[in-house]
């Protein structure tokens, strides 16, 4: 029997939780419908397609991550702000691997896209961290991309349990923060 009174937001939240459990790439409308004790066609009253549902999950994740980053950065600057930013993203990516995966490569769908607005807010927080280092506007995109690559690589390897050496992972993470901090300081001095 299908559930009545279900909102689009509840479906997206359920799908996001499922993506965290089973992986974003394996999420289907059938799996979501089964979790909600519904028939798959009933989902289409709330979302247009699997693509629409995936975009909504990406938006939810970007909003959640952006809010957590914003809160973590309050009153911090320099290395402290950088460490807070990287720590929040690491924690989010490991606690919500499906949601985090939804944000990777998701395209923007026009100027009114909530995903675009959420990403813009998150990038604003990142720009504030970089601005605290004195990174020039001309180098902001490069610095942001470099930090994203650094952290995404770390998070992806961590989620995949791919760190096989005996070195302490948390110490490696601190070393990575120091590495990024030194790099940002060097760039800002140019």
N, C-alpha and C positions, 0 to 999 in steps of 0.2 A: 504494500500500500504506500503510495507516495506521501511525503510529508507536506503538510500545508503550512502556509505562513512563512515559508523560507524566503529570505531576502537574497539579493545578488551578493551583498557583502558577506553573508554567512557562507554562501557557496564559495566565494573567493577565499575566505579564511580557511574553510575546510580543504579546498584544493591546495592552498599554500602549505598547510600542515602535512597533507599527503605528499607533496613534492619534497618536503624535508625528510619524510620517512622513507619514501621509495625512490627518490631521485626525480628531478624535474624532467629529464628526458623520457622517463617512462610514464609520465602522467597522461592519462587519457580521460575522455568524457565518461567512458564506461566505468573506470575505476572511481572517479568522483561520484558518479551516480550510485554506484554500489555502496560507497561509504555513507552516503546520505539516505540510503534505502529508497532510492527513486529509480525510475526508468530513465535511461539516457535522453530520450526525446523531451522529457520534462525539464531538463536543464536549459534547453534552448528558449524557455520562457524568460530566463534570467541572463543568459550570456549568448552572444551571437554564434560563437564557434569555439573550438579549442584554441585557436589563435587569439581570440578575444580574451578568453579566460587566462591564457598565459601572459598576455599584456597586462591584465589586471593584477595578476600575481606580481609581476615585475614592478608595477606601480606601488602596490602595497609594500613590497620589500624596500623600494627606494624611499618611500615616506618613512617607514620604520627606521631604516638606517640613518637617514638624514636627521631625524629627531634625536636619535641616540648620539650621533656625532655632535650635533649642536649643543646638546646638554653636557656632553663630556668636555667640550672646549671652553665652557664658561670659566672666565678668570685665568686662562692659561695662555702662554705665549712660548715661542721658541721650541726647544726640545720637549718641554712639558706638553705643549699643544700637539706636536708631532706624535709623541708617544700616545697621547690620549686618542688621537685620530686613528692611528694604526691599530691600537689595542681594541677599539670599538669595532672596527671593520673585521679584524681577526676573529673576535668573539662572535660577531653576527654571522660571518661566513661559516664558522664551525657549528654554531647552534642552529642555524637555519640554512643548511647547504642547498636545499632546493630553491628557496626564495632567492638566495644570493645568485645561484646559477641562472635564475630567470632574468636577472638584470644584465647579464653578459651578452652583449650584441643585440639587445632588444632595440629595434628602431623607434625613433620618434614618429608620431603620426599627426603632424600638424602643430600649429602654434597653440592650440587649445588643449593639447594632450596633457593629461595629469602626470604622466610619466616624465615628460619633458620638464614640467614645473618642479616636480620632486627632485629630478636630477640637477636642475639648475640651483635649487636650494642647497643640495649637498655640495655641489661644486663651489658655491659661495663660501661654505665653511672651509673647504679645502683651500680656496684662494686666500682666505683670511690667515690660515696657517702659513701659507707661502709668503704672503705679504709681511707677516711678522719676521720673516727671514730677510726681507728686503729683496725678494726675487722680483725682477723687473716684469712689467706687463708683457714684454716681448718673450720672456722665458716662462711665463706662468703655464701655458699649455704643455710645454716640454717637461717642466718639473712635475706637473700633475700626472701626465702620462707615465713618467718614470716611476713615481710613487705607486701608481696603480699597478703597473707591471710588477714591481717589487713585491707589493703586498698580495696581489692576486696569485702570483706564483707561490708565495709562502702558504697562503690559505688553501690553494688547490692541492698542494703537496700534503699539507696537514690533514685535510679532509680525506684524502685518499690513503692516509696512513703510509705515506711514501718516504718518510724520514727513517732510514734504516740504520744509520750510524748511532753510536752510543752517546754522542754529545747531547747535552740537555737542550730540549727544544725551546724552552723559555729563555735560556741563555742565548741561544741562536737568535731568537726574536729581539732580545735587547741589543745584541750585536748589530742586527739589521737596522734598528732604530738609530744607533750610534753612527752607522755607516751613512744612512740617509741624512742625518743631522749634519755630519761633516760635509757631505756633498752639497747640501743646501747652503751651508755657510760659505763654502768655496765659490759657488755660483754667484751668491750675492755680493761677494767681494770683487767681482769682475766689473 
